[in-house]
Amino acid sequence: MERELIAGLVERACPFARETRIRLREIEEDEGRITLVLEENPSNLNAFGLVHAGAICGLAETAGGMAVMRYLDPREVLVLNTVFNIRYVHPPRGELRCTARVVEEEARALLEEFRREGKADKAMDLKVFDSTGTLVAQAQATFRLIKTPAEYRKYFPD
């Protein structure tokens, strides 16, 4: 999937990501990495002026899902988060970033399993850092590939 399509899915098509200001920062084609940022946004803060835990989860979950999704046609295969576990390790402030990695060989193996079994799971570790490079959260997530239900195809124009 091209950069503009990924940016469009994250920044325009997904109301949650749009409202929380999750943005595509970088795609490293050779390394299979995708980096998303959660821009500073007063709406994402908790009562103590820290980035809300839900916004951090949303950033990490979106980054992981898009790292898998970038190899797929969303009109045919959908990526859903089925397991998510997160540990917060430092008070989160300012812009946050999360980089997720899925290399092309992994994506091919997932697609092969999906075609054979009708589903496939991809587990990954995700880390969220602040603008100073401080680790603020670590997550483990499992993403499942499923056949895109007909009613969801309307969200992905031809």
Number of C-alpha atoms within 10 A of each C-alpha: 11 10 14 10 13 20 18 15 18 22 19 15 15 14 12 15 19 15 13 19 20 27 22 22 14 14 20 10 11 8 11 19 18 24 21 26 23 26 15 16 14 12 12 19 18 13 7 7 13 14 23 17 18 11 21 23 19 16 26 31 23 21 27 31 23 25 22 25 22 20 19 17 12 19 17 15 21 21 23 15 17 12 12 16 12 17 13 15 12 12 15 23 17 17 16 26 26 25 22 24 21 21 15 16 10 15 19 13 12 19 20 14 15 18 14 10 10 13 18 18 18 19 15 16 17 21 18 26 21 20 13 10 10 14 19 19 22 18 17 17 19 19 22 20 25 19 15 15 12 9 7 12 15 10 12 12 7 6
